[in-house]
Amino acid sequence: MARHYVEAGRLTVKTACLAFGISQTCYRYQAKLNAENETIADWLV
């Protein structure tokens, strides 16, 4: 939700994070995919 308001230009990252109660680190986090994850997921299924 915070990303939506920042991308629309309505809020800055700092203001959006304060409004939604999240850290800026959390806002900017992007998971790094690992090829091993797919293999493990196949084992679990």
Residue pairs with C-beta under 8 A, 6 or more apart in sequence:
1 20
2 11
2 13
2 16
2 17
2 19
2 20
2 22
2 27
3 16
3 27
5 11
5 16
5 19
6 12
6 13
6 16
11 19
13 24
13 27
13 28
14 24
16 27
17 23
17 24
17 26
17 27
